[in-house]
């Protein structure tokens, strides 16, 4: 049985660990962050603002083109990214303010916001939703006939809702049990009743959010690519000219969506994988901290992934036949595109007026 730590000694243990391991300099009841931490927080705010604007553009384009109803899971993925970016901006601006927390308001501000609890709800939900998209693509490509009979729209909507509910319940339970306000400072996800509990959680997080996800992505998308290549080979060798065009178009649409999701999944593993490994090392008990420069860089790349996602989706919308309505909405929002279209329209009007003038001025024979 692991040794239980009383609340008083637990807080003292955290303060000592924070001072020595996390490199936070304490003066009385106040905490002074290092300059590298301030630079990191400013950079994260900039990335969050940039990502919020880009994700908002994609969300607006999908709603305006009515594609959010046809592609609920992909739309939900963009909503997760938009919420994550907005929360990043809010949380890290508050951290830059260095608020001294007291009373009930300080407690709830720590539990929900400053501990990044609500942010990780969105990040974890994004991963769950990404897994749902992978399952959807896998069933529709590998088991096409079966999926047409079984999969319904309400199932996709339920999967999107589960991503929100499941991630919120999971992170809130962990966050509230491992966070506290100590001397006016919010300590999130660092208070454990025993070292064994921290180690168990670190291993569980690494296996469930990285190892299994990596295996799942590799297996599903490998099978999808095998089926797509097989279908392309069959169409090339046995397709008739009349029906081949429609089949090739359908195949191209499927391949484009799958390619987009493979890129999104690969970026997720490359950007968030190091963070999972670092968190495992931290909970194992090695001499690493949550305020090291290396940790700042790792988390920064994870947040940057959320900002890069809309460009990946935007490329799919621009070059994918399936998203023609979204592409048209995005094209209308580009100023230079509007200018070119307006100039073309003006030139057409001028040509029309010139032809009318010539027709009126021409002599008529009666």
Beta strands, then each sheet from edge to edge (+ up, - down):
strand 1: 25-27
strand 2: 30-32
strand 3: 180-182
strand 4: 185-187
sheet 1: 1+ 2-
sheet 2: 3+ 4-
end
